[in-house]
Amino acid sequence: MLSVLRNGGGTFLAFVPPDTKIPPGQLVRLNTPAGAKLKGRLFLVPIRPTVALVPLDTVTLVATRIEDFGPRLAITLVGTPAPHLTVVFDVRL
């Protein structure tokens, strides 16, 4: 599952384990017990949006469109304040 996390270090595309129970649209504050358990289980990729996607020190699930172009994978966040924010991964073997 994909989410967006924002803390003092920046904004991140956060890959969340599939067994995580976060309802869509719900913010999880990182300074709560649920947030503390979640922080150690995330894979973070830094992103630089032009607007704040979530409040500081929170994480939330986001809707995405994922396109596979062979050696390139594009993940576009949809329904966020930054329209068409796309993160591209290039695979090099």
Secondary structure by P-SEA (a helix, b strand, c coil): cbbbbbcccccccccccccccccccbbbbcccaaaaaaaaacbbbbbbbccccccccbbbbbbbbbbbcccbbbbbbcccccccbbbbbbbcc
